[in-house]
């Protein structure tokens, strides 16, 4: 440990790491405002279209369908098998029934954008509304 401490003191292990800041939460209202501004549509029309889009995603996943948005990602419904778990308080074995869960696989463009932004300011390019 002493060798590492000495080496660290001399700067041999120091690297320029990006400063970690708390990400901003973007709401549906924020997105509606941005899209309405960019498209020239009213906020009401934009909100209705965005909500219809989200409702369709939910409906299709509820039917068990797979949704693929090129470069964005893929939503799929997976079946989790029933299993035995342990109650951490009592140590008792508990049966967990099978259930369906939504999984999201990140697309290429989103993966690149998120990976590249790890080396820049997290909120760069975003305009608060």
Secondary structure, DSSP 8 states (H G I E B T S, - for coil): -HHHHHHHHTTSS--------------HHHHHHHHHHHH---HHHHHHHHHHHHHHHHHHHHTT--EEETTTEEEEEEEE--EEEE-TTT--EEEE--EEEEEEEE-HHHHHHHHHHTTS-TTTT----
